[in-house]
């Protein structure tokens, strides 16, 4: 794993913990809970790749440990991909440069309002939530790349 990847994973983990402590309904799902979420969305013909989201927000009580409960209350669940930084960026994340995977793009298109990106500055705790269309509307540049793992 590259140093950049290690740093990204570390800041994303810290960002998730920051979001949970804000008492805004965010929950860090376990591997089992992520599997329930993937299955429940798939049963409604919405494709979710397990690695394309980091955290969920619940709008009401949902027991993520039980697939039937997740299926019954799917409208209360929004999946989020965390984009985090420990660098100095503007309050609205001006100047922030980040990567977007094909999986994140496809899941966002599949889930529509049930999927958002959340940008978190782990130094300040500042965060903003954006839909895919809001994110593209703010983009000052888009630079496609291919990432290859051996």
PEBEL-V672057 format. One record per residue. RES is the residue in one letter. PHI is phi in radians with two decimals (* if undefined). BURIAL is + if it has 9 or more other C-alpha atoms within 8 Angstrom, else -. D_FIRST is the distance of its C-alpha to the first C-alpha in Angstrom with 2 decimals. Layout:
res:RES phi:PHI burial:BURIAL d_first:D_FIRST
res:RES phi:PHI burial:BURIAL d_first:D_FIRST
//
This chain:
res:X phi:* burial:- d_first:0.00
res:X phi:-1.31 burial:- d_first:3.79
res:X phi:-1.08 burial:- d_first:6.64
res:X phi:-1.10 burial:- d_first:8.27
res:X phi:-1.16 burial:- d_first:6.27
res:X phi:-1.06 burial:+ d_first:6.61
res:X phi:-1.10 burial:- d_first:10.07
res:X phi:-1.06 burial:+ d_first:10.90
res:X phi:-1.12 burial:- d_first:10.41
res:X phi:-1.15 burial:- d_first:12.40
res:X phi:-1.20 burial:+ d_first:15.03
res:X phi:-1.12 burial:+ d_first:15.43
res:X phi:-1.11 burial:- d_first:16.15
res:X phi:-1.10 burial:+ d_first:18.52
res:X phi:-1.08 burial:+ d_first:20.06
res:X phi:-1.05 burial:+ d_first:20.79
res:X phi:-1.12 burial:+ d_first:22.50
res:X phi:-1.05 burial:+ d_first:24.46
res:X phi:-1.09 burial:+ d_first:25.68
res:X phi:-1.08 burial:+ d_first:26.81
res:X phi:-1.21 burial:- d_first:28.79
res:X phi:-1.36 burial:- d_first:30.65
res:X phi:0.94 burial:- d_first:32.55
res:X phi:-1.88 burial:- d_first:32.30
res:X phi:1.68 burial:- d_first:31.68
res:X phi:-1.39 burial:+ d_first:27.88
res:X phi:-2.38 burial:+ d_first:26.38
res:X phi:-1.57 burial:+ d_first:22.83
res:X phi:-1.31 burial:+ d_first:23.17
res:X phi:-1.33 burial:- d_first:22.23
res:X phi:-1.03 burial:- d_first:20.80
res:X phi:-1.12 burial:- d_first:24.47
res:X phi:-1.14 burial:+ d_first:25.63
res:X phi:-1.06 burial:+ d_first:23.08
res:X phi:-1.09 burial:+ d_first:24.45
res:X phi:-1.04 burial:+ d_first:27.97
res:X phi:-1.11 burial:+ d_first:27.26
res:X phi:-1.04 burial:+ d_first:25.91
res:X phi:-1.14 burial:+ d_first:28.99
res:X phi:-1.08 burial:+ d_first:31.45
res:X phi:-1.18 burial:+ d_first:30.46
res:X phi:-1.06 burial:+ d_first:30.50
res:X phi:-1.13 burial:- d_first:34.01
res:X phi:-1.85 burial:- d_first:35.05
res:X phi:1.05 burial:- d_first:33.56
res:X phi:-2.03 burial:+ d_first:30.72
res:X phi:-1.51 burial:+ d_first:27.38
res:X phi:-2.28 burial:+ d_first:24.32
res:X phi:-1.60 burial:+ d_first:20.81
res:X phi:-0.97 burial:- d_first:19.39
res:X phi:-1.54 burial:- d_first:16.09
res:X phi:-1.57 burial:+ d_first:18.24
res:X phi:-2.57 burial:+ d_first:19.57
res:X phi:-1.97 burial:+ d_first:18.66
res:X phi:-2.59 burial:+ d_first:22.13
res:X phi:-2.19 burial:+ d_first:25.73
res:X phi:-2.08 burial:+ d_first:29.01
res:X phi:-1.84 burial:+ d_first:32.11
res:X phi:-1.79 burial:- d_first:35.53
res:X phi:2.16 burial:- d_first:37.49
res:X phi:-1.31 burial:- d_first:37.14
res:X phi:-2.55 burial:+ d_first:34.86
res:X phi:-1.57 burial:- d_first:33.77
res:X phi:-1.22 burial:+ d_first:30.34
res:X phi:-1.39 burial:- d_first:30.68
res:X phi:-2.15 burial:+ d_first:33.41
res:X phi:-0.94 burial:+ d_first:32.94
res:X phi:-1.07 burial:- d_first:36.62
res:X phi:-1.17 burial:+ d_first:36.39
res:X phi:-1.10 burial:+ d_first:33.41
res:X phi:-1.07 burial:+ d_first:35.39
res:X phi:-1.16 burial:- d_first:38.53
res:X phi:-2.09 burial:+ d_first:37.04
res:X phi:-1.03 burial:+ d_first:34.45
res:X phi:-1.17 burial:- d_first:36.18
res:X phi:-1.55 burial:+ d_first:35.26
res:X phi:-1.99 burial:+ d_first:31.50
res:X phi:-2.14 burial:+ d_first:29.34
res:X phi:-1.59 burial:+ d_first:25.62
res:X phi:-2.27 burial:+ d_first:23.47
res:X phi:-1.75 burial:+ d_first:20.17
res:X phi:-1.54 burial:+ d_first:19.12
res:X phi:-2.05 burial:+ d_first:18.33
res:X phi:-2.15 burial:+ d_first:18.01
res:X phi:-2.57 burial:+ d_first:18.29
res:X phi:-2.04 burial:- d_first:19.20
res:X phi:-1.65 burial:- d_first:20.83
res:X phi:-1.36 burial:- d_first:24.55
res:X phi:-2.36 burial:+ d_first:25.62
res:X phi:-1.14 burial:- d_first:29.03
res:X phi:-0.99 burial:- d_first:30.40
res:X phi:-1.62 burial:- d_first:30.00
res:X phi:1.18 burial:- d_first:26.50
res:X phi:-1.05 burial:- d_first:28.11
res:X phi:1.49 burial:- d_first:25.84
res:X phi:-1.43 burial:- d_first:22.64
res:X phi:-1.97 burial:- d_first:20.29
res:X phi:-2.53 burial:- d_first:17.79
res:X phi:-1.74 burial:- d_first:16.32
res:X phi:-2.26 burial:- d_first:18.13
res:X phi:-1.48 burial:- d_first:17.00
res:X phi:-1.06 burial:- d_first:19.73
res:X phi:-1.07 burial:+ d_first:19.49
res:X phi:-1.09 burial:+ d_first:20.20
res:X phi:-1.10 burial:+ d_first:23.02
res:X phi:-1.16 burial:- d_first:24.51
res:X phi:-1.13 burial:+ d_first:24.48
res:X phi:-1.05 burial:+ d_first:26.08
res:X phi:-1.19 burial:- d_first:28.71
res:X phi:-1.28 burial:+ d_first:29.39
res:X phi:-1.54 burial:+ d_first:29.78
res:X phi:0.90 burial:- d_first:31.39
res:X phi:-1.20 burial:- d_first:32.60
res:X phi:-1.50 burial:+ d_first:30.64
res:X phi:-2.42 burial:+ d_first:27.29
res:X phi:-2.45 burial:+ d_first:26.44
res:X phi:-1.79 burial:+ d_first:23.80
res:X phi:-2.20 burial:+ d_first:23.86
res:X phi:-1.75 burial:+ d_first:22.86
res:X phi:-2.29 burial:+ d_first:22.55
res:X phi:-1.65 burial:+ d_first:22.75
res:X phi:-1.27 burial:+ d_first:21.61
res:X phi:-1.40 burial:- d_first:23.81
res:X phi:-1.80 burial:- d_first:26.96
res:X phi:1.43 burial:+ d_first:26.47
res:X phi:-1.12 burial:- d_first:27.80
res:X phi:-2.56 burial:- d_first:26.85
res:X phi:-2.40 burial:- d_first:28.14
res:X phi:-1.91 burial:- d_first:28.12
res:X phi:-2.43 burial:+ d_first:28.47
res:X phi:-1.37 burial:+ d_first:29.17
res:X phi:-1.03 burial:+ d_first:27.79
res:X phi:-1.17 burial:- d_first:31.10
res:X phi:-1.13 burial:- d_first:31.23
res:X phi:-1.11 burial:+ d_first:27.78
res:X phi:-1.15 burial:- d_first:28.86
res:X phi:-1.12 burial:- d_first:32.19
res:X phi:-1.49 burial:- d_first:30.60
res:X phi:-1.08 burial:- d_first:28.27
res:X phi:-1.64 burial:- d_first:29.40
res:X phi:-2.93 burial:- d_first:27.27
res:X phi:-2.29 burial:- d_first:25.07
res:X phi:-2.17 burial:- d_first:22.86
res:X phi:-1.09 burial:- d_first:21.71
res:X phi:-2.50 burial:- d_first:18.61
res:X phi:-2.03 burial:- d_first:16.83
res:X phi:-1.83 burial:- d_first:13.09
res:X phi:-2.15 burial:- d_first:12.39
res:X phi:-2.00 burial:- d_first:9.76
res:X phi:-1.68 burial:- d_first:10.86
//
